[in-house]
């Protein structure tokens, strides 16, 4: 659920209200992690540190409804093994990056679905591995969401030629 910080400093839900991109990303990342990996992420108490050297990066391009963009998910290399252990499927996963690719796929689908009008007409490309060098360019920016997922720092970033968040509804 999208939250905002009230004047008193407490978190309040924004159900049914328009989201800004960081709120939309936080909501969809949380929903995907809770559903797919049985992990309840937390927002870090302090700004995210620089990305670790062992960072794995997945990118998914999407287009439709006059919007072209890319969703990028970055996670430490050991996060995939943690998810497969958590789900009891460690032996069934041949390629650890497949876990991150599927997580990025679900997050991207959720982001598009939460737009006003939903994700109808959008097409997503296949998840591809990106470069950790790309993350250094956008990490810590105002449109990046970082969460602590069982001790692993995950970041999500969306670039688009038109705003996705201005047309998204929380809840």
Order of alpha helices (4+ residues) and beta strands (2+ residues): beta-beta-alpha-beta-beta-beta-alpha-alpha-beta-beta-alpha-beta-beta
